[in-house]
Amino acid sequence: MDAYDPAPKLVVGQPYPRPFCQPERACARLFTRDGSVLQIFLPDMSPREESTLQKGTLRAGFLYADGAILWLFQFSRSSRHPALTFDCPYDARRLTASEREFPPAGRQTRARLAIQIHAMDDAGILRVIRDVALPCALTAEFVTAAHDQLGSGRSGNTAHLLWQRRDPATLAAQCKMHVCSRAGFLRALIRHRRLMA
């Protein structure tokens, strides 16, 4: 993936102006100086899938083992329709020290991670922009795991190989999934900036 450029203006219905991780289907850039973004690539995105990504209930959680973090994001509209579940490997060590903006361990108990979701179709057209904030408990768990990952000498390759063999929906059932909401997105952004100042 090329260098991530936060500057280009995003317009739904126009080509996505930033590089994205097409083969992986989902890519998370979290706690960076440019903010936190979940990029989703969904080939042949149907109107129902677009609506689910834009308006559906979002649940998020992650697995952590042997220095490996795997995020799971699950979007659903109703019990009658299957959920869209995306798995997303995350490695804080891939971000340079100047890119990372993690709150110090232990100081984030009331902080919420604000994430902007960008969903693209196979033509590279931006179909969804959505703002969400993770709950405080999930944010605190993630910050602790990310700090541990940064100090870990373990690669996590074995855990990732095991996770890759499983369906993302099955993996989501193995971890605590938290409901995320738009409420508090701006407050989370402001609080994070103050915490990092």
Rosetta blueprint (number, residue, H / E / L):
1 M L
2 D L
3 A L
4 Y L
5 D L
6 P L
7 A L
8 P L
9 K L
10 L L
11 V L
12 V L
13 G L
14 Q L
15 P E
16 Y L
17 P L
18 R L
19 P L
20 F L
21 C L
22 Q H
23 P H
24 E H
25 R L
26 A E
27 C E
28 A E
29 R E
30 L E
31 F E
32 T E
33 R L
34 D L
35 G E
36 S E
37 V E
38 L E
39 Q E
40 I E
41 F E
42 L L
43 P L
44 D L
45 M L
46 S L
47 P H
48 R H
49 E H
50 E H
51 S H
52 T H
53 L H
54 Q H
55 K H
56 G L
57 T E
58 L E
59 R E
60 A E
61 G E
62 F E
63 L E
64 Y E
65 A E
66 D L
67 G L
68 A E
69 I E
70 L E
71 W E
72 L E
73 F E
74 Q E
75 F E
76 S E
77 R L
78 S L
79 S L
80 R L
81 H L
82 P L
83 A L
84 L E
85 T E
86 F E
87 D E
88 C E
89 P E
90 Y E
91 D L
92 A H
93 R H
94 R H
95 L L
96 T L
97 A L
98 S L
99 E L
100 R E
101 E L
102 F L
103 P L
104 P L
105 A L
106 G L
107 R L
108 Q L
109 T L
110 R L
111 A L
112 R L
113 L L
114 A E
115 I E
116 Q E
117 I E
118 H E
119 A E
120 M E
121 D L
122 D L
123 A L
124 G L
125 I E
126 L E
127 R E
128 V E
129 I E
130 R E
131 D E
132 V E
133 A E
134 L L
135 P L
136 C H
137 A H
138 L H
139 T H
140 A H
141 E H
142 F H
143 V H
144 T H
145 A H
146 A H
147 H H
148 D H
149 Q H
150 L H
151 G H
152 S L
153 G L
154 R L
155 S L
156 G L
157 N H
158 T H
159 A H
160 H H
161 L H
162 L H
163 W H
164 Q H
165 R L
166 R L
167 D L
168 P H
169 A H
170 T H
171 L H
172 A H
173 A H
174 Q H
175 C L
176 K L
177 M L
178 H E
179 V E
180 C E
181 S E
182 R L
183 A L
184 G L
185 F H
186 L H
187 R H
188 A H
189 L H
190 I H
191 R H
192 H H
193 R H
194 R H
195 L H
196 M H
197 A L
